[in-house]
């Protein structure tokens, strides 16, 4: 990975940063769509602490693809819930989703917007927003889109 260890991002005006462990970054990077016909991959993001000034994404996971193509992916919500319950038993809280896009500088699609809004709304009682990472084809994390969806809109993060 061509980057500093543990990449960090912040939202303009936020008092906290989002930091990705080397292991989480490496896992997401390993699923980049490097070949033209390679299907998208999706997974979840987990942190041990939601209250500190730096929210540390300690672990990223991969979800089984129910359907996948070069430009879309769906996952089983029951598997995602099981994964969240298992990780919670280990002291890790799900703070969001990640997936790949077949472009160097990814941006959320309309489908991404709806998915993030739905999940952010569902998690609204425990999270102020859902972290959403899109891993592009370029060298990570330079080609990541990192944002937070609050149920109404995406707020794009910037690398720090």
HELIX and SHEET records of a PDB file:
HELIX    1   1 UNK A   22  UNK A   30  1                                   9    
HELIX    2   2 UNK A   77  UNK A   89  1                                  13    
HELIX    3   3 UNK A  110  UNK A  122  1                                  13    
SHEET    1   A 9 UNK A   8  UNK A  11  0                                        
SHEET    2   A 9 UNK A  17  UNK A  20 -1                                        
SHEET    3   A 9 UNK A  54  UNK A  60  1                                        
SHEET    4   A 9 UNK A  42  UNK A  47 -1                                        
SHEET    5   A 9 UNK A  93  UNK A 100 -1                                        
SHEET    6   A 9 UNK A 130  UNK A 135  1                                        
SHEET    7   A 9 UNK A 144  UNK A 149 -1                                        
SHEET    8   A 9 UNK A 154  UNK A 159 -1                                        
SHEET    9   A 9 UNK A   8  UNK A  11 -1                                        
SHEET    1   B 2 UNK A  65  UNK A  68  0                                        
SHEET    2   B 2 UNK A  73  UNK A  75 -1                                        
END                                                                             
